[in-house]
Amino acid sequence: MRFLRPLLGLALLAGLLSLTEPQALLTTFQQTDLKLFVAALVLAIIANMVCVYRWKLIAKELGISAPYGFLLSAYAQGVSANSVLPGGIVGGDAWRSLAIAKKANEGSKHQGVLSVLLDRVSGFWGLTWLSLSAGVVAILMSTPGGRVNQAEPSSGGSMQWFDSSLGQAYLLALLAIALAPILGRLLHMGWLHRFEMEHHRQRLGKWVPAVIQIINALPILKKTLVISVVIQVVTATAFWLCLQSVSIDTPWWLLTALCGGVFLSGVLPAALGGFGARELGAVAFITPFGFAKEGVLAGSVLFGLTATVQGVMGLWFWFKARGERG
């Protein structure tokens, strides 16, 4: 899988490039507004710094006390593993899990892995609620003719996409993800809680209770929901600025409604240095509204570069940690 992921990402990028006009794509990159890109980079850095704080809160809920500076170093190294070093999303999360396990009590090292998984789940849950809310706004703010903006037809396509089978499936998928932790909590209260008794714990081992904790994650997710939504607002704005920098003038609320699909696409195991699946998601979700493939692809690549820059910055933590071990 380690080698298949980048190969699939390369294949996706090649396929997307074949759908664009090379000269138009090159011109789009050349005309990038660097001020907007730098602003997006700053917001992306801020979002990740808040992510570290959320991770710290989740770890504390699981009984792991770790300083913010320690978690920031581990998180930065994880970003480097995702975007600069070989490995991808699994590599970065695995690195974070190994790092925080050092702060866990003996016999509960698995709680470190659980903290990373719940941090991911919290982020996706916040993204889902944000995209759902923005989707409602996008539909309500659309004009009677179904245009994003009738006064400026070039700035968007038809909002009737949300009425299509694909649009409805997307909104239903978001709703299902949003409700899943609530259903998991009800399942835990009605049945799964009995497996947390001591005699069951000894028989089932430590990983089955950990899975039950994930299913019953609602109490932790509720405590971090506001933080996760704030993180996603900042991240969506960074993505919006990247698109704006290449003259893709999509309304913020519309892009935020689509970010659920775009960002969740990035979870697919098909990426080369973080590029591939997210770009496919961007083209698939944004171009139906009348925006040029070249601009959308360029904007998504620029957004990915904000992670690449952070990955390069994160190498300092790698070298620092290696020096301390040496």
PyMOL commands that set and color helices and strands:
alter all, ss='L'
color gray80, all
select helices_A, chain A and resi 4-18+22-30+34-61+68-83+89-101+110-141+153-155+159-163+165-190+192-196+198-204+207-215+218-245+252-265+277-289+293-325
alter helices_A, ss='H'
color red, helices_A
select strands_A, chain A and resi 271-272+275-276
alter strands_A, ss='S'
color yellow, strands_A
deselect
rebuild
show_as cartoon
